[in-house]
Amino acid sequence: MTGRLNGKSILVTGAGSMGPGWGNGKAAAVLFAREGAKVLAVDLNEAAAAETVKIIREDGGQAEVFAGNVTDEASVKQMVAACVDAFGSIDVLHNNVGILKAGSPVDTTVEDWDLVMNVNTKAFFLPCKHALPHMIKQGKGSIINISSISGFRNLGAPYIAYNVSKGSAVSFTRNLAATYAANGIRANSILPGIIDTPMARDATIQNSGKPESEINFEELAKTRAARVPLRRTGTAWDIANAALFLASDESSYITGSEIYVDGGLNCVA
Ligand SMILES: NC(=O)c1ccc[n+]([C@@H]2O[C@H](COP(=O)([O-])OP(=O)(O)OC[C@H]3O[C@@H](n4cnc5c(N)ncnc54)[C@H](O)[C@@H]3O)[C@@H](O)[C@H]2O)c1
């Protein structure tokens, strides 16, 4: 531990992972704790959050599990209260939850549109709504919203509801930054590019329309990496490192910004 987040209490939503390996939220939760933060690991899937907390505790860090749903206001109120009760404050809110359904405007169903918009926009709205009053009282806070490069760039795969919802994360974040700067609260977005996570694997399966067993993931990984100026796809740790910077006081003069963590993809896509 180098202690870049010593003394900070952090609520991470989607702190588990939808499959084996490292999701962005899971890596961020683990890295935050390694740097000295106390972490409330929130996930709809309690077992996934518990796995993250187990890793943190085995590492010598401090974390608690909270089984909660970011689209349910009562649950969000409870998770924010749980963070403040357990750790005494909520210094950083890391809004990482996001879901994806493939589909162009023509073939996206109304149900999928509503589901994606509901989850992906409430994922930042509700936790902010209930964490902000605490941060205002504290006179400080850092909010990190996970957007996506695909909120602003068409990467070729059709998932319109996801694109729109992720673009809106930036609009929300800029408004937060302007509104609460005077309260000592910063808000920034991270825009991941092509990141190798269980979620990306799921998106590939959805887009291919083929069974998982028929997809050559190795070949696909090479094709995906070739599109990126830095010639590799990202990992959940690349996203976690950017989040660590935004959570720490090293970014104390940065608010209302977007950090692309995409190997330069936004310059060519
Ligand atoms: N992987 C990529 O290539 C990529 C690219 C751009 C952006 N992102 C963004 O990164 C973020 C997270 O990615 P990840 O890799 O951690 O995904 P993940 O799917 O592995 O993890 C997300 C976690 O959120 C949880 N979750 C889902 N709905 C929830 C809800 N309503 N309430 C509480 N928890 C809920 C899931 O159970 C899961 O454990 C998302 O916002 C995603 O849009 C990922």
The ligand as an SDF file (V2000), in Angstrom:
LIG
                    3D

 44 48  0  0  0  0  0  0  0  0999 V2000
  -15.8610   -3.5620  -20.5740 N   0  0  0  0  0  0  0  0  0  0  0  0
  -15.8420   -2.5980  -21.4470 C   0  0  0  0  0  0  0  0  0  0  0  0
  -15.3080   -2.7380  -22.5700 O   0  0  0  0  0  0  0  0  0  0  0  0
  -16.4440   -1.2830  -21.0900 C   0  0  0  0  0  0  0  0  0  0  0  0
  -16.2880   -0.2450  -21.9790 C   0  0  0  0  0  0  0  0  0  0  0  0
  -16.8520    0.9660  -21.6740 C   0  0  0  0  0  0  0  0  0  0  0  0
  -17.5390    1.1470  -20.4890 C   0  0  0  0  0  0  0  0  0  0  0  0
  -17.6920    0.1180  -19.6370 N   0  0  0  0  0  0  0  0  0  0  0  0
  -18.4510    0.3740  -18.4090 C   0  0  0  0  0  0  0  0  0  0  0  0
  -17.8050   -0.1190  -17.2680 O   0  0  0  0  0  0  0  0  0  0  0  0
  -18.7860   -0.3360  -16.2330 C   0  0  0  0  0  0  0  0  0  0  0  0
  -18.6720   -1.6400  -15.5280 C   0  0  0  0  0  0  0  0  0  0  0  0
  -18.1010   -2.5930  -16.2220 O   0  0  0  0  0  0  0  0  0  0  0  0
  -17.7070   -3.9240  -15.4840 P   0  0  0  0  0  0  0  0  0  0  0  0
  -16.6800   -4.5190  -16.3510 O   0  0  0  0  0  0  0  0  0  0  0  0
  -17.3960   -3.6930  -14.0510 O   0  0  0  0  0  0  0  0  0  0  0  0
  -19.0760   -4.7350  -15.6550 O   0  0  0  0  0  0  0  0  0  0  0  0
  -19.6030   -6.0320  -14.9370 P   0  0  0  0  0  0  0  0  0  0  0  0
  -20.8750   -6.3270  -15.6620 O   0  0  0  0  0  0  0  0  0  0  0  0
  -18.5630   -7.0950  -14.8560 O   0  0  0  0  0  0  0  0  0  0  0  0
  -19.8940   -5.5540  -13.4720 O   0  0  0  0  0  0  0  0  0  0  0  0
  -20.9580   -4.7530  -13.1960 C   0  0  0  0  0  0  0  0  0  0  0  0
  -21.5890   -5.2420  -11.9190 C   0  0  0  0  0  0  0  0  0  0  0  0
  -22.7470   -4.4320  -11.7440 O   0  0  0  0  0  0  0  0  0  0  0  0
  -23.7190   -5.2170  -11.1300 C   0  0  0  0  0  0  0  0  0  0  0  0
  -25.0260   -4.6160  -11.3710 N   0  0  0  0  0  0  0  0  0  0  0  0
  -25.7620   -4.6470  -12.5250 C   0  0  0  0  0  0  0  0  0  0  0  0
  -26.9180   -4.0020  -12.3350 N   0  0  0  0  0  0  0  0  0  0  0  0
  -26.9000   -3.5330  -11.0650 C   0  0  0  0  0  0  0  0  0  0  0  0
  -27.8160   -2.7860  -10.2850 C   0  0  0  0  0  0  0  0  0  0  0  0
  -28.9880   -2.3950  -10.7880 N   0  0  0  0  0  0  0  0  0  0  0  0
  -27.4830   -2.4610   -9.0140 N   0  0  0  0  0  0  0  0  0  0  0  0
  -26.3080   -2.8640   -8.4770 C   0  0  0  0  0  0  0  0  0  0  0  0
  -25.4100   -3.6000   -9.1830 N   0  0  0  0  0  0  0  0  0  0  0  0
  -25.7040   -3.9210  -10.4350 C   0  0  0  0  0  0  0  0  0  0  0  0
  -23.5850   -6.5910  -11.7570 C   0  0  0  0  0  0  0  0  0  0  0  0
  -24.1140   -7.5840  -10.9040 O   0  0  0  0  0  0  0  0  0  0  0  0
  -22.0790   -6.6990  -11.9420 C   0  0  0  0  0  0  0  0  0  0  0  0
  -21.4610   -7.4180  -10.8920 O   0  0  0  0  0  0  0  0  0  0  0  0
  -20.1310   -0.2360  -16.9080 C   0  0  0  0  0  0  0  0  0  0  0  0
  -20.7150    0.9990  -16.5860 O   0  0  0  0  0  0  0  0  0  0  0  0
  -19.7890   -0.3180  -18.3700 C   0  0  0  0  0  0  0  0  0  0  0  0
  -20.7460    0.3100  -19.1570 O   0  0  0  0  0  0  0  0  0  0  0  0
  -17.1440   -1.0890  -19.8970 C   0  0  0  0  0  0  0  0  0  0  0  0
  1  2  1  0
  2  3  2  0
  2  4  1  0
  4  5  1  0
  4 44  2  0
  5  6  2  0
  6  7  1  0
  7  8  2  0
  8  9  1  0
  8 44  1  0
  9 10  1  0
  9 42  1  0
 10 11  1  0
 11 12  1  0
 11 40  1  0
 12 13  1  0
 13 14  1  0
 14 15  2  0
 14 16  1  0
 14 17  1  0
 17 18  1  0
 18 19  2  0
 18 20  1  0
 18 21  1  0
 21 22  1  0
 22 23  1  0
 23 24  1  0
 23 38  1  0
 24 25  1  0
 25 26  1  0
 25 36  1  0
 26 27  1  0
 26 35  1  0
 27 28  2  0
 28 29  1  0
 29 30  1  0
 29 35  2  0
 30 31  1  0
 30 32  2  0
 32 33  1  0
 33 34  2  0
 34 35  1  0
 36 37  1  0
 36 38  1  0
 38 39  1  0
 40 41  1  0
 40 42  1  0
 42 43  1  0
M  CHG  2   8   1  16  -1
M  END
$$$$
